[in-house]
Amino acid sequence: MIRDINVDVAQATAKRVTGAGGIALAVEFDLADARSVRALFDTTVDQLGGVDGLYNVAADASANVLRRRKGRPRTATRTLSSASTDPTQKEGIEMNVRVENRFDGKVAMVTGGVSGIGAAITERLLVEGAVVVAVDIDTDAVASFTKQHDSTRLQPRVLDVSDADATRTVIEEVVTEHGRLDLVVPNAGIAAPGNAADVTLDGWKAVLDVDLNGVFHTIRYALPHLAATHGSVVSTASISGLGGDYNLAAYNAAKGAVINLTRSVAVDFGKQGVRVNAIAPGPVLTPGLRQWLDARTDVRDLYEDHIPLGRTAEPSEIASVVAFLASNDASYITGVTLAVDGGLTAWTGQPHVMG
Ligand SMILES: NC(=O)c1ccc[n+]([C@@H]2O[C@H](COP(=O)([O-])OP(=O)(O)OC[C@H]3O[C@@H](n4cnc5c(N)ncnc54)[C@H](O)[C@@H]3O)[C@@H](O)[C@H]2O)c1
């Protein structure tokens, strides 16, 4: 029985890989036999020139799907505006962005949606066909983002998400205007420096008001509408919600709370067909961070040293994960917080002292 299920999963995976322009190799062998596993890899690399991915679906006799690129990777069906200027491509790291039309006819709201990570999320959802209500407290940033993006599907608005009534009003107006709401991305966030003893009370309250209460308001007032469309929530938490940082007590508290709020809402609203997830980015090269790292190359070196993938993320790499979690590709995922951190939280933090 288990074997049958695994074969089904292998076949579905192979179909997906070939559909995306790759070559899928479905094989069955004894995984415990290291020699035959090695021989299989060697033969595959000899015959096809490489192996780009491995999907292992069984614990005993197993079907493994190996994928290799055939010539150049298939190009995106649409191009992301930021992809061509992505510095990671210049460094030879292949992004292989494949953009689909997963949000045609859908209405999304992104908070903090006109700068940094939020702007990348707004752009990704627009490229994939959504109507995007990008809200932000910064009037000038809203105006300049609107000027840069010539799309009738972009609906920018000024909103302070820490204001519960204002957030409810905007959500109600969006539903009145567009007839539906399929996705909210509570992403607006701020930080204040300080540990628990010296963070200012104003700083503490401001961070909790935006990073936690703002997320709560957005989710709370969107929920009835998301239940009507079987929609979803993808909140921007942070790796700072998964562990503690030096001198970021308020931010750590707020982001940790967002991660557990995600679980709580997922549990309460799963039966109504609403999926609720979050992402936990590591350091992302938003214009603010890029400026800081340009001035502090010592800090840039530290990041590159500590992050297993050896670099900070591009905003587009965060946006693509939000789009995945919001899409039907993630139709059986709810209540999770997905780290998008280049492996940073996979590391215990112990110094590299073993040999
Ligand atoms: N940049 C990173 O390295 C990083 C890492 C992990 C998590 N995050 C999180 O990602 C999210 C986006 O951060 P970013 O780096 O793009 O920052 P950013 O400052 O570029 O963007 C945040 C946006 O939120 C808006 N905003 C602030 N307060 C608001 C309010 N009360 N109502 C509505 N909008 C408000 C700001 O005007 C700004 O446009 C935040 O939640 C942040 O905590 C960022």
The ligand as an SDF file (V2000), in Angstrom:
LIG
                    3D

 44 48  0  0  0  0  0  0  0  0999 V2000
   15.0200   43.1140    5.3140 N   0  0  0  0  0  0  0  0  0  0  0  0
   15.3010   42.0590    6.0520 C   0  0  0  0  0  0  0  0  0  0  0  0
   16.4630   41.6290    6.1190 O   0  0  0  0  0  0  0  0  0  0  0  0
   14.1910   41.3170    6.7820 C   0  0  0  0  0  0  0  0  0  0  0  0
   14.4750   40.0800    7.3450 C   0  0  0  0  0  0  0  0  0  0  0  0
   13.4610   39.3750    7.9870 C   0  0  0  0  0  0  0  0  0  0  0  0
   12.1960   39.9170    8.0770 C   0  0  0  0  0  0  0  0  0  0  0  0
   11.9500   41.1290    7.5430 N   0  0  0  0  0  0  0  0  0  0  0  0
   10.5790   41.6410    7.6490 C   0  0  0  0  0  0  0  0  0  0  0  0
   10.1030   41.9000    6.3480 O   0  0  0  0  0  0  0  0  0  0  0  0
    9.0920   42.9030    6.3970 C   0  0  0  0  0  0  0  0  0  0  0  0
    9.4310   43.9700    5.3900 C   0  0  0  0  0  0  0  0  0  0  0  0
   10.6560   44.5550    5.7660 O   0  0  0  0  0  0  0  0  0  0  0  0
   11.6380   45.3340    4.7730 P   0  0  0  0  0  0  0  0  0  0  0  0
   13.0030   44.9310    5.1040 O   0  0  0  0  0  0  0  0  0  0  0  0
   11.1440   45.2120    3.3880 O   0  0  0  0  0  0  0  0  0  0  0  0
   11.4470   46.7930    5.3540 O   0  0  0  0  0  0  0  0  0  0  0  0
   11.0820   48.1630    4.6690 P   0  0  0  0  0  0  0  0  0  0  0  0
   11.3000   49.2000    5.7140 O   0  0  0  0  0  0  0  0  0  0  0  0
   11.8020   48.3110    3.3580 O   0  0  0  0  0  0  0  0  0  0  0  0
    9.5300   48.0090    4.3710 O   0  0  0  0  0  0  0  0  0  0  0  0
    8.5890   48.0250    5.4060 C   0  0  0  0  0  0  0  0  0  0  0  0
    7.4090   48.8440    4.9330 C   0  0  0  0  0  0  0  0  0  0  0  0
    6.4150   48.8240    5.9560 O   0  0  0  0  0  0  0  0  0  0  0  0
    5.8490   50.1330    6.0260 C   0  0  0  0  0  0  0  0  0  0  0  0
    5.2460   50.3500    7.3360 N   0  0  0  0  0  0  0  0  0  0  0  0
    5.8580   50.5890    8.5040 C   0  0  0  0  0  0  0  0  0  0  0  0
    4.9430   50.8070    9.4670 N   0  0  0  0  0  0  0  0  0  0  0  0
    3.7260   50.6720    8.8830 C   0  0  0  0  0  0  0  0  0  0  0  0
    2.3950   50.7790    9.3720 C   0  0  0  0  0  0  0  0  0  0  0  0
    2.1360   51.0850   10.6500 N   0  0  0  0  0  0  0  0  0  0  0  0
    1.3810   50.5790    8.4930 N   0  0  0  0  0  0  0  0  0  0  0  0
    1.6320   50.3000    7.2040 C   0  0  0  0  0  0  0  0  0  0  0  0
    2.8730   50.2120    6.6880 N   0  0  0  0  0  0  0  0  0  0  0  0
    3.9040   50.3910    7.5280 C   0  0  0  0  0  0  0  0  0  0  0  0
    7.0230   51.0630    5.7790 C   0  0  0  0  0  0  0  0  0  0  0  0
    6.6000   52.3580    5.3880 O   0  0  0  0  0  0  0  0  0  0  0  0
    7.7720   50.3210    4.6710 C   0  0  0  0  0  0  0  0  0  0  0  0
    7.3290   50.7170    3.3940 O   0  0  0  0  0  0  0  0  0  0  0  0
    9.0710   43.3990    7.8360 C   0  0  0  0  0  0  0  0  0  0  0  0
    8.0250   42.7570    8.5330 O   0  0  0  0  0  0  0  0  0  0  0  0
   10.4150   42.9510    8.3870 C   0  0  0  0  0  0  0  0  0  0  0  0
   10.3880   42.7840    9.7760 O   0  0  0  0  0  0  0  0  0  0  0  0
   12.9150   41.8570    6.8980 C   0  0  0  0  0  0  0  0  0  0  0  0
  1  2  1  0
  2  3  2  0
  2  4  1  0
  4  5  1  0
  4 44  2  0
  5  6  2  0
  6  7  1  0
  7  8  2  0
  8  9  1  0
  8 44  1  0
  9 10  1  0
  9 42  1  0
 10 11  1  0
 11 12  1  0
 11 40  1  0
 12 13  1  0
 13 14  1  0
 14 15  2  0
 14 16  1  0
 14 17  1  0
 17 18  1  0
 18 19  2  0
 18 20  1  0
 18 21  1  0
 21 22  1  0
 22 23  1  0
 23 24  1  0
 23 38  1  0
 24 25  1  0
 25 26  1  0
 25 36  1  0
 26 27  1  0
 26 35  1  0
 27 28  2  0
 28 29  1  0
 29 30  1  0
 29 35  2  0
 30 31  1  0
 30 32  2  0
 32 33  1  0
 33 34  2  0
 34 35  1  0
 36 37  1  0
 36 38  1  0
 38 39  1  0
 40 41  1  0
 40 42  1  0
 42 43  1  0
M  CHG  2   8   1  16  -1
M  END
$$$$
